[in-house]
Amino acid sequence: MEQGVVQIYSGEGHGKSAAALGRAIQVASSGKNVVIINFLKGIQNEEILKRLEPEIKIFRFEKSEEEFFNLSEERQKEEISNIKNGLNFAKKVLTTGECALLILDEVLGLVDNGIISVDDLKHIVDAKSDDVSIIMTGIHLEDGICELADEISKIEAMNYKIF
């Protein structure tokens, strides 16, 4: 039995979600199931990602087609309820052993914007069994979240010019 880890991909640079998806493909290629839950992103072209099923299952609980931060305050409140349903689903996936890897894409943004607390995130991480891994992505990272992780990767954009 392989030991599961909690990884965080954070930083201002692009590629956190892509790195998590790459890891998902590696895990699925070894015959294991992966669950990805997207937060705060709005509807994206998920047609290509649906081809990865049944090994990689992708969920989005928010109903709006727009990004969360472009919504009115009233619609944001509705989406917060949907987001919390997504987090409850994440905990259920972990407690029932439905996957070897759970990716919580942009979940750090939920903490950063006060939608959930670090303790809420800790309760989800605590639900994982020893052989399940979790990847959490997002831009900002606070100390309380760092304590939940076994590995942290920071992705930065660099200005590099070739002459």
C-alpha positions as CSV (number, residue, x, y, z in Angstrom):
1,M,0.0,0.0,0.0
2,E,1.4,3.4,-1.1
3,Q,1.4,6.2,1.5
4,G,-0.8,9.1,0.5
5,V,0.5,12.7,0.7
6,V,-1.0,16.1,0.9
7,Q,0.5,18.4,-1.8
8,I,-0.1,22.1,-2.4
9,Y,0.6,23.9,-5.7
10,S,0.5,27.6,-5.0
11,G,1.8,30.9,-6.4
12,E,1.1,33.7,-8.8
13,G,2.3,31.8,-11.8
14,H,0.2,29.9,-14.3
15,G,0.3,26.1,-14.4
16,K,-0.9,25.0,-10.9
17,S,-4.0,23.3,-12.2
18,A,-2.1,21.9,-15.2
19,A,0.5,20.4,-12.9
20,A,-2.3,18.8,-10.8
21,L,-4.0,17.5,-14.0
22,G,-0.6,16.0,-15.0
23,R,-0.4,14.2,-11.7
24,A,-4.0,13.0,-12.1
25,I,-3.1,11.5,-15.5
26,Q,-0.1,9.7,-13.9
27,V,-2.2,8.2,-11.2
28,A,-5.0,7.2,-13.6
29,S,-2.4,5.6,-15.9
30,S,-1.5,3.3,-13.0
31,G,-5.1,2.1,-12.8
32,K,-6.3,4.2,-9.9
33,N,-9.2,6.6,-9.7
34,V,-8.9,10.3,-9.4
35,V,-11.6,12.9,-8.4
36,I,-11.1,16.6,-9.3
37,I,-13.3,19.3,-7.8
38,N,-13.0,22.8,-9.3
39,F,-13.8,25.9,-7.4
40,L,-14.1,29.6,-8.3
41,K,-13.3,29.2,-12.0
42,G,-16.6,29.5,-13.9
43,I,-17.5,27.1,-16.7
44,Q,-14.5,26.1,-18.8
45,N,-14.3,23.9,-21.8
46,E,-14.4,20.6,-20.1
47,E,-15.2,18.5,-23.2
48,I,-11.7,17.2,-23.5
49,L,-11.4,16.4,-19.8
50,K,-14.6,14.3,-19.9
51,R,-12.7,12.0,-22.2
52,L,-10.6,11.0,-19.2
53,E,-13.5,9.4,-17.5
54,P,-14.1,7.0,-15.8
55,E,-10.6,7.0,-14.3
56,I,-10.6,10.8,-13.8
57,K,-13.9,12.3,-12.7
58,I,-14.3,16.1,-12.7
59,F,-16.9,17.9,-10.6
60,R,-17.9,21.5,-10.3
61,F,-20.7,22.4,-7.9
62,E,-21.0,26.1,-8.7
63,K,-23.9,26.7,-11.1
64,S,-22.9,30.1,-12.6
65,E,-21.1,30.2,-15.9
66,E,-19.1,33.2,-14.7
67,E,-16.2,33.3,-12.4
68,F,-17.3,33.7,-8.8
69,F,-15.8,37.2,-8.3
70,N,-17.7,38.6,-11.3
71,L,-21.1,37.7,-9.7
72,S,-23.4,40.0,-7.7
73,E,-23.3,39.7,-3.9
74,E,-26.6,37.8,-4.0
75,R,-25.4,35.3,-6.6
76,Q,-22.2,34.8,-4.6
77,K,-24.2,33.8,-1.6
78,E,-26.0,31.2,-3.6
79,E,-22.7,29.9,-5.0
80,I,-21.2,29.7,-1.5
81,S,-23.9,27.2,-0.6
82,N,-23.0,25.2,-3.8
83,I,-19.3,25.4,-2.9
84,K,-20.0,24.0,0.5
85,N,-21.9,21.1,-1.1
86,G,-18.7,20.5,-3.1
87,L,-16.6,20.4,0.0
88,N,-19.0,18.0,1.7
89,F,-18.7,15.8,-1.4
90,A,-14.9,16.0,-1.1
91,K,-15.1,14.7,2.4
92,K,-17.5,11.9,1.4
93,V,-15.1,10.9,-1.4
94,L,-12.3,10.6,1.1
95,T,-14.3,8.7,3.7
96,T,-15.7,6.2,1.2
97,G,-12.3,5.6,-0.5
98,E,-13.6,6.4,-4.0
99,C,-10.3,7.6,-5.2
100,A,-6.5,7.4,-4.8
101,L,-6.1,11.1,-5.6
102,L,-8.4,14.0,-4.8
103,I,-7.6,17.3,-6.4
104,L,-9.2,20.4,-4.9
105,D,-8.5,22.9,-7.6
106,E,-8.4,26.6,-6.4
107,V,-9.5,25.6,-2.9
108,L,-6.9,27.9,-1.4
109,G,-8.9,30.8,-2.9
110,L,-11.9,29.7,-0.8
111,V,-9.8,30.3,2.4
112,D,-8.2,33.5,1.0
113,N,-11.6,35.0,0.4
114,G,-13.2,34.0,3.7
115,I,-15.6,31.5,2.1
116,I,-14.2,28.7,4.3
117,S,-11.7,28.6,7.1
118,V,-8.4,26.8,7.5
119,D,-10.2,24.6,10.0
120,D,-12.8,23.6,7.4
121,L,-10.0,22.6,5.1
122,K,-8.3,20.7,7.9
123,H,-11.5,18.6,8.5
124,I,-11.4,17.6,4.9
125,V,-7.8,16.6,5.0
126,D,-8.3,14.7,8.3
127,A,-10.9,12.6,6.5
128,K,-8.4,11.0,4.1
129,S,-7.1,7.5,4.6
130,D,-3.4,6.8,4.7
131,D,-3.3,5.6,1.1
132,V,-5.1,8.5,-0.5
133,S,-3.3,11.7,-1.7
134,I,-4.7,15.2,-1.9
135,I,-3.6,18.1,-4.1
136,M,-4.8,21.6,-3.3
137,T,-4.2,24.5,-5.6
138,G,-4.5,28.3,-5.3
139,I,-2.6,31.5,-5.5
140,H,-2.1,32.5,-1.8
141,L,-0.9,30.3,0.9
142,E,-1.1,31.0,4.6
143,D,0.8,29.3,7.5
144,G,-2.2,27.3,8.8
145,I,-2.6,25.7,5.4
146,C,1.1,24.9,5.2
147,E,0.8,22.8,8.3
148,L,-1.7,20.5,6.5
149,A,0.8,19.7,3.7
150,D,3.5,17.1,3.2
151,E,4.9,18.9,0.1
152,I,4.5,22.5,-1.1
153,S,5.3,23.7,-4.6
154,K,5.4,27.4,-5.4
155,I,4.9,28.3,-9.1
156,E,6.1,31.7,-10.1
157,A,6.0,33.7,-13.3
158,M,9.5,34.9,-14.3
159,N,10.4,37.6,-16.6
160,Y,13.1,36.2,-18.7
161,K,14.3,37.8,-21.9
162,I,16.5,36.1,-24.5
163,F,18.7,38.5,-26.4
